[in-house]
Amino acid sequence: KQWYQRRVRGTKFFFEKMETVIGLKLKDYTILASDSYSYSSILKHKDNNYKVYTLSGNHMIALSAQSDCDRSYFLRYLIANSAFNTNAYGRSLTIDELANLAQKTLSDHLRTRFPYATDVLLTGNNNGNFKM
């Protein structure tokens, strides 16, 4: 969350820049939902920004980031590595392997000059076992 402050005639108003991503895990399914707005400071740039994506047939990811660049670059990286592992080993990644890949990628990029500033919510189905 980022807080913005504006003074009008001695009164302070606080504006909050916030993105929402919600995930629910139930017995037989999982639900991912998000808003579709793109903000910069107090300006709303667009309201058709997708933040929930399908990685494969039974894996979905919801991303929230301060900039659209971090979100799209991180998503492209995960999709490319998932496709590479599928082609190299002949099977798709499980939800645990995708979570480890996302965690390792985020932690490796924290040590670089340009880290990904994104929040990740990953869900999927492995042989009838739903995980989030």
Helices and strands as residue ranges (DSSP letters): E 2-8, E 11-17, E 21-25, E 30-34, E 38-40, E 43-46, E 52-56, E 59-65, H 68-89, H 95-110, E 118-126, E 129-131
